[in-house]
Amino acid sequence: MGTNALISIRMEIITSSQQMHDWSGRQAAAGKTVALVPTMGYFHAGHLSLMRRAGELADLVVVSLFVNPIQFGPGEDLARYPRDLERDRDLAGESGVDVLFVPSVAEMYPVPPATRISVPVLADRLCGRSRPGHFDGVCTVVGKLFNVVRPGTAIFGAKDFQQLAVIRRMSSDLNWGVEIVAHPIVRESDGLAMSSRNSYLSEKDRATAVCLHRSICRARELVAAGEGEVARLLSEVEKVITIHDNVCLEYAVVVDAVDLEPQLRVGGDSLLALAVRIGATRLIDNAMLLES
Ligand code: AMP
């Protein structure tokens, strides 16, 4: 028997919320800690890095794989969102995951949910402007996952910085008692932030997509050289991005990393956040401006 077979046998696949809940109850009774990594699947090295981190933080790792329909708007990519359960199962098994929780839509939403969790103060800006209702969908599904899995820790990627801010606030406002851990952005060798949606990009669009990271590097370079004026930084960032004829810049902003308030001058908590459309693909990226 090969090692892969051994590793994947160790990982349990659970599709029922009740079974997931029972599993968590048994682990809690045995005194085991659980870390949760919520995902929509089609794993790349970024997801796998979150899974390994989860393994360092708790006795047991649960990864949820659910393409959550209520966080997609009309006309967004729900139907064509990339999926490959077999490959995901192998990759999770090799990354030390104990349970892959893969509920169906009917399992998660047996009736259309009448309840939503909203954090409008953080959700209605930035990505929320072009994706109304998106973060309500994210908060609602993450809240359900917290109740079903009952983790002590949940790991989220810093790539989705607004999601992270919204979930931190939701979790603390509602006393979930889940420690929210941010994991740094994992990038391709040319700097493009890894994303399941990168698979949509044509060769030309893929080459253009590097401009996001390039503009971040330019901004950090200027800040390191003493530039503190946000307006001047953003004008440089825009130049690096809009030089390409196949990019539409949705936003480039400098905000406080915690409360997402726009800033006029760079400080220790300044985050540069970007969203663009390249062809039909929407990509986001961000970085702290002063972090080493
Ligand atoms: P997704 O499957 O795209 O919903 O992502 C699941 C989790 O992985 C989220 O917490 C994301 O922020 C995180 N993630 C996705 N891509 C990356 C990346 N390139 N680096 C770090 N975390 C990521």
Residues whose N, C-alpha, C, O or C-beta is under 5 A from the ligand:
A	BS01	AMP	P38 T39 M40 G41 G46 H47 I155 F156 G157 A158 K159 D160 H183 P184 I185 V186 A193 M194 S195
